[in-house]
Amino acid sequence: MFRKANNVFSVILDDVDQSAAGLPAAGSLVTDVNLGKGAVVLVDAGNLRLNAAAFAALADGEQFRILQGKGVGQPLMKSPILTKGKVKLSIAKHKEAVQQVTIIGYNGTTGALPVANNTDFWIKIRKRDNDAANRSQPMSLFAGPVKTDATGTQKELAFALAINGTKNFALQPANHYLKFEVISDTLPASFGLVDVVNGSRQVLNDTTGAGIGDVLTITDATTGTSAAYLVVDAVAGTLTLNYAYQGTTETAAAADANATAGTNFGVRLTGIQAPFNVNSFRDYYANRFTATFSDSTTLVTHAQGAYNGNGMFQQVALDEYMSYGFEGQNGMLGVPPQLRDQEVKIPGVTAGVTALDAKYSALDIAWEEDIKGLVSKSGGQGNVLFYVNLNNVSGTGFLTGTNSTGLELVTALGLSGSPFNE
């Protein structure tokens, strides 16, 4: 979050699909009728539109504000009155969230799982979830214990841990928190393509020629990572894996099949983003956890740390929700409670919006006013968070090259659109 909890703040949201060509003429009164839903504009204290030239002509000490259209018949969203020369601007460009990755044993370069007969092994995960039941304190969950047979191997142990962990975490609410995948140094014997579905053990249209007992390594085109599965059934191009495919649903995914086991195996644990519903007031952050292995001599690699990202729709939604609280929408009061307004684009919720359309960069407008002697011994402080919706260009968010009201606004403030690009 970019806001400070002890400051008054307001949130203004831009919709990149609102064209600057549709803005009211400079100097005209801005109303709910002539400012489109999701359009943003600079105005003076009397709500007369300020274009770039008019804003540049304002002297330091003169006042302005930002308006956001919410549709005909709906009140405009208004920032506090701001004083030119008494605001500080800072930009945080959009950055995607990153999930934590921890690997037990072979990590793609080095390491190995232990080899022992008739021995119990387990992975202990200490995690703190952000759902209402678990966010108050960490809790412990396990993959295992699993027991090797009389001829224990790394391959046997890796798949046993992944299968057990997948099953145990499938019992966790909503997102299951983690996914477990086997990785190995198995070299491909035959290359081909397969059709895979996340959460399914069935692999269709196999062209690798894999048979029962083969190790099938499938590369996820979205993440670029590969994971190994054991083929337990093969009939006419349809394979059955020993545990559900954990990657992205894909047609014609790259796959390698090998009839011989690799030398070294590991188990990769990757965080799964929790579902988010702002009206349930679910906190947003990328999942974090610690993992320890029962055999303390086995390498545990912290391959990638979790990162919440910047301008993720979950952050924008929560900031917007809190901002409406300052506007007097107290959604927790009343029976039943009245939900607060919501203009943020949410994939799968907002009509026609995908994750690529719901990217935002942020402009923080920090203000401070001298009100000493009125209600406080110090000046009043606050922030206007202007979330700029980015245009989806081949999967990357851009503000430059658009004709959006958001670009018009940041340009009028003397900023280039380039720093907002993803």
Residue, then its C-alpha position, 0 to 999 in steps of 0.5 A: m500500500f502507498r498510503k499512510a495509515n495515520n494520514v487522510f487520503s483519497v483515491i482517484l481511479d482512471d479508466v484507460d478506455q476513457s478518451a481525453a477527446g471526450l473531456p469537457a472544454a477547458g474552463s467549462l463546469v465539470t458535472d456527472v453528465n459531461l464527465g464519463k464513468g472512469a474519466v478523470v480531470l483537473v479542475d479549479a476550486g469551482n469545478l471548472r476544467l483545467n487543461a495543461a495550459a490553464f494548470a500551468a497558468l495557475a500561480d503557486g498558492e492557487q487551488f485545484r483538485i481532481l475529479q473522477g466520473k462515476g456515471v450520470g446521476q452519481p456523485l463525482m469522486k473528488s479529491p481534497i482541495l490541493t494548493k499548487g506549490k504545496v504538493k509533492l508528486s511521486i510515481a510507483k510503476h506497476k509491478e506484478a506480484v511474485q510468489q515464494v518458491t522454496i525447494i527441498g533437495y535437488n534445486g535444478t543445479t545442486g542438492a539431492l534428497p536422502v536415500a534411505n530404506n524404510t524411513d519416514f520423511w516429512i516437510k513441515i510448512r509454517k505459514r500465515d494465511n490472509d483469510a479470516a481464519n488463519r491471518s491472526q497467527p502462523m500455523s503448521l502443515f505437513a507434507g508427510p510423513v511418508k515412508t520409503d520402502a525396502t529399496g528407497t530412492q530419491k525418485e520414490l521419496a520425491f513423488a511421495l512427498a509431492i502427492n502427500g503435500t498436494k492432498n493435504f493442502a487440497l484440504q485448505p480453504a479456497n486457494h490451497y496455499l501451496k503447490f508441490e511439484v517434483i523436479s529432477d535432473t532426468l535427461p529427455a529421451s523423447f520430446g513431444l507435446v501434450d494437452v494439460v489441465n491444471g488440477s487434472r491427472q489426465v494428459l491428452n494428445d500425447t506425442t512423446g510416446a511416454g509409457i507406464g513408468d516413464v518420467l514425464t517432464i512438462t514445461d509451463a509456458t506461462t512460468g517457464t518452469s518444468a515439473a516431473y510426473l510419473v506416468v501410471d497409465a497410457v492408452a492411445g495418446t492419453l496418459t494418467l499422471n501419479y498426481a494432478y498437473q500443477g501448472t497452467t492449463e495449456t494446449a500443446a505444452a512442451a514435454d519430455a519423456n524418459a524411461t530411466a530415473g534421474t540421478n537427483f530429485g527435489v520437491r518445489l514448493t510455490g505459493i498460490q495467491a489467495p482469492f481476494n474480496v474487498n468487501s470481506f475485508r481480506d488483507y492482500y499480500a503474496n503468501r509467505f511460508t517457511a519450510t523445513f525438512s525432517d532430514s537436516t542434512t538435506l539442502v533447502t533452497h530459498a529460490q524466490g522470495a514473495y513480493n506483493g507487487n505495485g498497483m495490483f488490483q487487490q491493492v487498488a481495491l483495498d485502498e479504494y474501499m478505505s477511501y470511501g470510508f472517508e467519504g462516509q460510506n461505512g459498509m460495516l454498519g447496518v443490517p444487512p451491511q451496505l457494500r461500498d462503491q467499487e470502480v476498480k477493474i477486477p478480473g473475472v468480476t468486472a465485465g470483460v476484464t482480464a488480469l491484463d486489463a487490471k494493471y495500475s501504476a500509482l501517482d502519489i500526491a502528498w499535500e500539507e496545509d498549515i492549519k496550526g492554531l485551528v485544530s492542531k499544533s501541526g500542519g494537516q497532511g494527507n495523500v491523494l492516490f491517483y491510480v492510473n489504469l494501463n493499456n494492455v499492449s501484448g501483455t504489458g501495461f502502457l500509459t504512453g501511446t494512449n489518449s486516455t484522460g489519465l495521460e492527459l491529467v499526468t501531462a497537465l501536472g508536468l509529468s511524462g507518461s513513460p514512468f508509468n509504463e510497466 
